[in-house]
Amino acid sequence: MVQYETFFKTEWLPVVRYDSAHGYAHRDLYDVKGRAVKTPLFTRNYNQALTFAELDLKANWRIYRERFVKGVAE
């Protein structure tokens, strides 16, 4: 599991989480109310999914945070 959290108002909240729960690799994109939109990752294996998740968060964490704060979900 790879997760990006941000401090919002008075607490740390998840913004994006990549994991393999439910039997497949996927991304959970959260809103400020804790609701998540689940998107499957079409990778060959979990190693590839982990690499993708790490690279994506390093490159796009600012975009994810901006959308989270504004309340925009994909």
Secondary structure, 3 states (H helix, E strand, C coil): CEEEEEEECCEEEEEEEEECHHHCCEEEEECCCCCEEEEECCCCCHHHHHHHHHHHHHHHHHHHHHHHHHCCCC
